[in-house]
Amino acid sequence: MSDTPSVLFVCVHNAGRSQMAAGWLRHLAGDAVEVRSAGSVPGDQVNPAAVEAMAEVGIDISDQRPKVLTTDAVEASDVVITMGCGDACPIFPGKRYLDWALEDPAGKGVASVRPIRDEIERRVRGLLAELGVSSPA
């Protein structure tokens, strides 16, 4: 059993919001938090506007690929953060669940994705404070 907290970000396509959130958490927490992301119906690729918006703040998510949500990923995570995946996420006792209502960046240009990216950063920083993890970044 690890003392490192683990967080799973879930959205439908695992191509925008959850990928940006995972990118922020990896960037801000380093190895202090285990980070996962997945989707109930994964897309073919990460949203190019999300990749571009994250690159603008020095975070490269271009190597990420959408992954399917599995019960194993949920079981292995301490905190599960859903972002519009509805009832697709399995519920396990003893897990902490948060639902972040965020606009879906699908089909939007980078100018429209920036405010979503910034709101995700704000929420990830809040999550780190709640977890008691200080950010090296």
N, C-alpha and C positions, 0 to 999 in steps of 0.2 A: 504494500500500500504506500503510495507516494504522498508527501506533504504538499506537493505542488498542486494548486487548484487547477481544474480543467473546465474549459468553457466550450460549448457547442453552439454555433450560430446556425439557425435554420431559416431558410426562405424557400419559396416554391422552386425556383430554377437554379439556386445556388450560383447565380451569375452576376449579381449586383450587390445588394445590401449585405448579405452574409459574407461575401468575399471582401467587401470593404471593411466590415467590422473585424473580420479575422486579420486582415492586413494591419489595421490600427492596433489591435491587441498585441500581435506579434511585435510590431514596431515599438510600442510603448512599454510592454512588459518583458521583452526579451525571453529568457528561459524561465522566468518566474511563474508563468502560466502556460499550461498546455492548451493549445488552440486547435479547434476543429470547426469545420463548416460542412454543411450538406444541404441537399434540397429534396423535397418530396417528389418533384418531377424535374430532375436536373436538365439544364439546357445543354447546348452543344459547345458553348464557349463562354468565357467571362465577358460581360458586356464591355465592348471597347471604350465607351464613354466612362465607365467606372475605372478601367485601367488607366485612362488618360487623366482623370480627376485625381486619382491616387498618386500618379507619377508627379503631378504638379506639387505635391507636398512631400516628395522624396520617398514614397513608398511604392515599391515595385510588386504588383500582383499579376504581372503578365505571364508568369510561369504557372499560375494556378489553373485548375480545371474543375468544372462542376462535378460534384460527387453525390451519389444517391444516399439518402438518409437511411441508416440502418438502426435496428434496435441496439446493436452492440455499441454504436457511437453514443447513443443516449445513455445506455447503462454505464459507459466509461466516463461520463462527464458529470461534474458536480453541479454546474449551472447550465441550463439549456435556455437559450434566448431565441424565441421565435419572432419572425418578421413577416407575418402574413401567410403562414403556411396552414392556417386553419386547424382542422382536427387531424391532420396527417401525422403529427408528431406524437409518438407513443409516450404515455405518462407512466413513470415509475415512482413508487414511494421513495421518499428520502432525497429526491432531486429538487433543486430550486429551479423554478420556471419563471421566466420573465417574458412578457410580450412587448416588443418595441414596435409601436405603430409608426411606420416610416413609409413615406411615399416610394413607390416602386420606380426605379430608374429605367426600367425597360422602355426602349424606344425613344428615350430622351437624349438630347445632346449634352455635351460636357457642361455647358453653362447651367443647365437645369439639374445636373448631377452634383455640382459643387455644394449647394446648400444641404443636400442629403448626406454627402460625405462629411460636411462640417457637423451636422447633427449627430451622426454616428460617432465622430470623434468625441464630442461632448459626453455622449452616453457611455462610451468605452472608458473615458477618464473617470466618470462617476462609478462605474463598475469596479475599476481598479481600486478606488478609494474604499468601496464597500468590502472588497476582498482583502484590504489591508496590504496591497502590493504597491510599493513605490516604483515609479517609472524612472528607468535609467535614461530614457530619451527626453 
